[in-house]
Amino acid sequence: MASASKSFIDLVLQRSLGPAVTDQTVDQGRITQRKIVLAHVVALSIVLILALFIRLVNINALGYNSAEAVYAGQGASIAQIPVLSEIFPVFRAHPLLFQFLVAVFFKIFGPYDWLGRLVSVAIGILTVLILYIMGCRLYGRRAGFISALLLAVMPYHVVVTRQVLLDGSMTLCATLTLYLMVRYYETQRSLWLVAAGAGMGLTFLAKETGILMVGSIYAFLALSPEIRIRLRDIIFSVVAMVIVMSPFPLSIRFSGATSTSTAGNYIIWQLFRRPNHTADFYLTVVPPAIGLLVIAAAIVGLILLRRSSGWRERLMLTWIIVPIVFFQLWPTKGFQYLLPIAAPIILLAARALTQLPRRSFRLGKLNLPQPMMGMAIALVIAASLFMTSWAQIQPTQSDTFLAGSGGIPGGREMGTWIRENVPANSLFMTIGPSMANIIKWYGYHDALGISVSPNPLHRNPSYDPVLNPDFQLRTGDLQYIVWDSFSASRSTFFSEKLLWYVERYHGRVVHTQTVQVTTADGEIIEKPVIIVYEVHP
């Protein structure tokens, strides 16, 4: 076997180096090839270590935010963790792929908040690896290395894959599906299209908005007349997608949960809910998170290399444009919703950095070959991304919060105090469901948001409203009120209403969480961000 392998390598080297070669030349070619492979393995290992490092630093300095508490709570419920399984329902609005993975580790090690975040980190590292493989296949090994490096330190991907959020796993599955579409175009084999259908099923199971990438696939196939696609292949691909997606509706069906009406209410709520951000949200927030230099490199490459553009760039652009158009038109705009477009943008940037400039760069006596010049620019971009990510992962004691950007200062500490000092079965009232979710996860107590509308058309069906706060406070059903500055900044009306109930029902401060903030004149003061009141009829 060894001699046969040696003969095969010799044959490959002789064909690549020419017929007039000696055994010494073949040996030198083999050694050179091994050195190249080893160099790429070392470089990729360094990138993966860097990706792991930037995602682990200070990862648990702050406690969960609201979304993290919900998804971790679902995982704890699936794992049948005592108390938490009674507070958090298994089935909510989203599918359960990521929550199931979290549940596996919760079942083995316990419901630790850092454990859920480590699952997300592992998913982020896998995405970096898949992007490296795809970059190598599309544009060469240098492009694969650059792609992996940029995603490893990109603030957008780093921030999301440090949290217990669904979008990291959705991005992993979407990137895998993108790779499968690349393989389908290259081979024109129906097996890869069916595999892409299964990948789309996984993308949906990670988060239902991932189904948007079906639109990207359709647009790419419609714009690629050179692909001879058969109706049978499309049917098989759709069947594969449906089969992979089926565990979610089937699990709801056989669980006995009353989910049909809930799912319908959720769709209605999403269709008619009020916009939560202004129309320029994605234009102002997402590009800096992806990296302005990364976007600039991708655009410059598309312009200057337009003559050599083909199906690769067409696939990348459809993967980018469809989600952007949809979420720009959709009233709900979340920070992390556009994360799947990061991979194709990076691939386009890597293409530009490996193919531009097309000649060597001379600066005095210094002559930089084109590959070295592109790599130098890539390292500069990566350094800028790393510095931005480094600044964002530092624990900040702020009294404001952007959904999806990190943990809540003081939330874990407040919840821990509640768990240790408040009698069992006590009920809390908060401004909104965000702080209520944190109380449920860390405090092991139920909580209701006063801002949750009693009208099913105007609320998330996952949340229960406070139908009659006065009655529940007078009868002693509600014993504690929690005010927080994060919710108050988004809804001054309900903040004032909550504080009115505090005054009316003799609220007494029993716990306060503060952060250090700098005033306009430069003075550092302790500012309350969470206040727990005990109220009496």
N, C-alpha and C positions, 0 to 999 in steps of 0.2 A: 504493500500500500504506500509506503514512504517513497519507494523508487518511482511508482506511478505518479505520485503527487509531484515529485521533483521533475519528472519528465514533462508533465503538463506545464509547470511554471517555466521551465526552460523553453518550451515551445512558444508560450505566450511572449516571453521576453525576446526570443529570436525573431518572431513576427513583428514585434513593435520596434526592435532595434535594427532590423535588416538581416539579410542572409549571411553577410560576411562578418560573423561574430565568432569569438572564441569562447571556450568554457570560462575563461577569466572574465570576459565581458558579461556573460550571463550571470556569474556570481556577483559581480559588481552591481548589475541591474537589480538582482534580487535583494541585495543589501540596501540599495538606495530605496527601493519600494518599501521595504520593511521600515526604514527610517522615516519615510513619509507617513506611513500608517501610524507608527508610534508617536510621531509628532502631533498628528491629529487627535489621537486618543488622549494624549497628555493635555492638549489644548481644550478638548471637550470636557475633560475631567475638571480642569481649572474653572471653566465656565459653570459647570454644574455645582461645584463647591461654592463659587461666588453667588449663584442663585440661591443656594441653601442658606448661606450666611446672611444675605440681605433680608431673607424672609424670617429668619429665626431671631435676629437681634431685637430685644425688647418686645417679643411677640405677645407676652402676657402681662405687660406693664399695666394695661388698662383692662377692665372687665368687658364683657360682651355689650354690644349695642343691641337695639331691639330686634333687628333681623337675625342676628346671631343667636340670641336667646330663643327665638321661635324655632329655628332649624335644629339647634342643639336640643331643644325641648322635644321636638318630634323624634329625634334620634333616641333620646332617653325614654320616650314613650314606647317606641318600637322595641327597645331593649328591656322594657318592663322594669325600669328603675323605680323603686318605691317613692311615693309622694309625687315625683315629677310626672310619672305616667298618669296620675289622676288629674293633674293640672293642665297638661298639654295634650291636645288630641293628636292622634297619629295622622289623620287626613285633614289637610287644609287645602289651600288653593293650588299648591305646586305638586308635581310628581316627587318621588321619594328615593331616587337613585343615590344622591349624595347623603341624605339623611340615613339611609340604610347602611352605607359605609361607616358613618359616624356611630351608628348603633352597634355595629360589630365590635368596635373598639371600646365603646362604653360598657358593653356586656362583659368584656374581658377585664378591663382595667378600672372601670368606674366612670361616672359622669364628670370628669375634670374638664374645665373650660379650655385649658391649654391643649388637651388631647384632641378636641374637635378642630382646633386651629392647625395642629400638626397634620391632620388628614388633608386639610386644604393646601398646606405647604407641599405635601407629597404630590398632590394633583398638579400644582404649579410646576414642579420640577419635571414631571412627566411631559407636560406641554412643551417645555423648553427642549426636551430630548426629541420629541416628535417634529418640532419645527426645524431642528438641526438636520434630521433625516430628510425632510422635505426640501429644505434649502439646498442640500447636497445634490439631490436628484434633479431639481429644477435648474439651478445655476452653478453648480460645482461646489467643491468642498469649502473653498474660502467663503462663499456665500452662505453655506450651511453654518459655518463657525460664526460669521457675523450675525446671522439671524438669531442663533441661540444666545449670543452675547447680549444683543440688544433686548431680547425678551427677558433675559435673566435679571436685568437691572431696570427695566422700564417701570416707572412709578405706577402706571395704570394697572399692570399685571401684578406687581409686587404688593400693592396695597390690598387688592381684592383677594389674592391667594394667601394672605396672612389672616383672613377672617373666615368664620364659618358662614360662607355665602354660597349660593348655588351657581353663581356665574363663573367661578373658576372651573368647576367640573363641566359646565356647559361649554366653556371655551375649549377645554381638553377634547371633548367629544366632537365639537365642531371642527377643530383643527385636524383631528383624526379623519373625519369625513372629507375634509378638503384634500388630505393626502390620498385618500382612496379615489377621489375624483381625478387626481393627477395620474394615478396608476391606471385608471380606466381609459383616459385619453391616450396614454402611451401605448397600451396594449390592445385597446379596442375589444377587450374580452369582457363578456357579460358578467363574469364572476365578480369583477371589481365594481361594477355598477350595483349589483346586488349587495355587495359588502358596504357600499356607500349608503344604500338604503337602510341597512342595519345600523350604520353609524348615525344616520339621521334619527333613527329610533332611540338610540342612546342619548343623543343630544336633547331630544324631547324629554326623556326620562330624567335628565339632569335639571332641565327647566323648560316649561312649556313654550316660552318665547323662542326657544331654539328651533322650533318648527319653521321659523322665518327663512332658514337657510335652504329650505325646499325651493323657495322663490329664487334664490341665488343659483341653485342647480338648474332649475328650469330655464332661467335667463341665459345661463352659459350654454346649455344644450341648444336653445333656440338660436343663439348667435353663432353656433358652430356647425354649419351645414356639412362640413367635411366629415363629421362623425356619422357613421351609418348605424343608427340606433334602431333596434327592432322593437315593435310593440310588446313582444313577449318579454324582452329584457326589462322594459319599463314596468310591466305587471309584476314580474318577479321581484324587482327592486322595491316596489310599493308594498308588496306582500311581506317582504323581509322587514320593512320599516314598521308595518302594522303589528307584526308578530312581536317585535322587540318592544314596541310601545304598550302592548296589551297587558302586561302585568299591573300597570297602574289602574286602569278602569276595572280590571277583573278583581283586583284586591279590594277595591272599594265595593264592588258588587257583592262579593262573598263575605265581606266583613260585617254586613248587616247595618253599616252606617247609613244614615239618611243623607246621602251625599248628592242625590240627583237634584234636589231643590237648591242645595248649597252651591253646587257647581253652576247651576243656572243663575243664581243670584250673584255669584262672583263675576260671571261674564257680563251681566247687566251693569254691575257696579263698575267694572273696568271700562265699559263702553261710555258710560254717562258720568263718570267722576270728573271733578273739576281738575284743570291742569295744576300740577304741583310745582312747576317751574316756568319761567318765562321762555319764549320761543328761542332765545339765543343761548339757552343753557348749554347745549352740546358744543356750540361753536366756541364758547368761552371757557368751559371746564375741561372737556375731553382732550382737545389738542395739546395743551400743556402737559397733561397726564401721559399721553402717548409720547410726547417729545416733539417740539417744533422742528428740530433738526432732522428727526426721522421722517416726518411728513414732508419736509422740504426735499430731502434726498429722494424720496419716492416720486414726488412730482417732477423734479428735475430729470430723473431717469426716464419717466414716461415721455417727457417732451423731447429730450435729446436722443433717446434711443427708440423713437417712435417708428422708424423705418424697419427696425428689427423686432418690433413687437409682434406677438402672435397669440396662440391659445393660452399660454401661461399667464400673460398679463390680462387677457380677457377674463380668465377664471378668477384672478385676484380682484379685479375691479367689480365683477358681479358679486363677489363675496363681501365687498365693502359697501357698495352702493345700496343694495336692497335693505339691509338693516338700518342704514342711516336714514333713508327716505321714510321707512315705516315709523321709526321712533321719533323722527322729527314731526311727522303728522299726528302720531299718537299723543294724547294729552299727558300721559304719564311719562315722566322723564327721570330715570334713575341714573345715578353716577356710573354704575357698573354695567348698564344694559348693553353698551356698544363694545364690550371687551372682545368679542369674537373677531372684530375687524382689525385688532392689533396684529395678528399673525400675518395676514396678507399685506398689510402696510409695511411691516418689517421686511417681508420677502421682496417687495418692490424696492425698498431702500437698499437691501443687500445686493440686488441686481445692479443698481446704479453704482454702488461703491466698488463692485468687482469688475465692472465694464467701463467705468469712467474714472479718470480721464483715459483716453485711448492711446496715449503716448506717455513716455517718461517725463518726469518733472525735474527741471534743472534749476537749482538755486546756487549761483556762483559755481564753485567747484563740486558742489554736492549734486549728485544725480540719483533721483529716486525713481526706480522702475514703477510702472503702473500698478502692479499688485501691491507693492509696499506703500504707495501713495494712498490707494483705496483703504488699505488696512489701517494706516495712520489716521485717516479721517474717521473711520469706524471707531477707533479707540477713543478719539476725542469726543464723539457723540456718546459713546458708552460711558465715558467719565462724567459727562454732564448729566446723563440719566441717573447714574449712581448717586451723584451729589444731591439731586432732587429727591430721589427715593430715600436717601439717608436722612435728609431733613424731615421728610414726612413720617418716617417710622419712629422718630423720637417722641416719647410720651409728652403730650402737651396738656397743660392744665388750663383748658379754655372753657368759657361758658357758652360757646356756640358749637354747632355740630352740623356737618354735612352728611346726610344719609349715605351709608356705604363707604365712608372714608376712614372709619376706625372705631375704637371703643368709646364708651361714655365715662368721662372722669367722675369718680365717686360712686358709680353705679354698683360695682361689686361690693364695695365697702358698706354701702347703704343696705344692700340685700343681705349681706352677712350679719349686720346688726339686727335686722328684722328677724332672720332665722333664729338668732340666739336669744332675742329679748322679747319677742311678741308672742302672745299665746297662740296656740294652734287654732285653726279655723277662723282666725280674724280676717276680715275683708277690708281691702284698701280701695280708695278712690283716687285717681290720678287725673291730670289734665287730659292725657291721651293714652292710646294703647302702647306707645313706645316705652314709657316708664313702667307701665303695667306688666309688660313682658319681662323686663329686667327684674322686677319684684318677684314674679313667678319663678324665674330660673334661680336666682340667688337667694331669695327670701323664703321659697317654698310656701308662699301664700298666694291666694287668688287676689286679683285686682281688676278694677273696671275703670275705663277711661270716660270722663264726663263728656268729652268731645265726640264720642261715638254716636252717630245719629240713630234715633229709633226707627227711621225710615230705611227699610232694606235696600232701596235703590241708591242710597247715599252713604252706605257704609260697607266696609269689608265684611263679608258674611262670617269671617272667622272670629269677629269680635262681638261681644254682647254689650248692649247699651245699658246705661244707668237710667231706667225708665222713670223713676221718681226719687231723685236724691233726697228731697225733704223727708219723704215718708221713711226711706231706709235709714236716714240719720236719726229721725225721731224715735224709731222703733229699736235702734241699736244694731241693725243689720250691718251698717257700715261703721267701723270703729276707728279707722285711721284715714287720714288724707295726706297725700304726698304731692308737694309742689316741686317742680324742677325748672331751671332756667332754659333748658334746651327746648322743651315743649312750649314754654311761655313765650319764647322769641318767635315761634311760628304761629301762636294763637293767643294774642293778648286778651281776646274776649273771654275764652274759657279759662285763662289764667286768673282773670279778675273774678269770674264767677266762682271758681274753686276757692279763692281766698275769701270771698263773701260767705261761703258755707263754713269756712274755718272760723270766721268771726261770729257767725250766727250760732254755731254749735260749740262755742267755748274751746276752740282749738288750743292745745298746749304743745309747744315744741318739745319733742322727746329725742330728736336726733337731727343733726345738721352735717352736711358734707360741704366743704369749702374748697376753693382753688385760689391760687395766687394770681392776681391780674394786675396789670400796670395801668394806672389812671392816665388821663390826658396830660397831667403835669409831671408824670414820671414816677409817681409814688406807687409802691407795691403794697397791695392790700389783700386781705382774705375776703373773698366774695362767696356767699352761699350759692350753691348750684342745686342742691337737693335738701329739702326740709320735710321732715316727717312730723305730722301733727296727730295727737290723740284727741279725738272729739267725743263729746257727751251730749245726749239729748237735752 
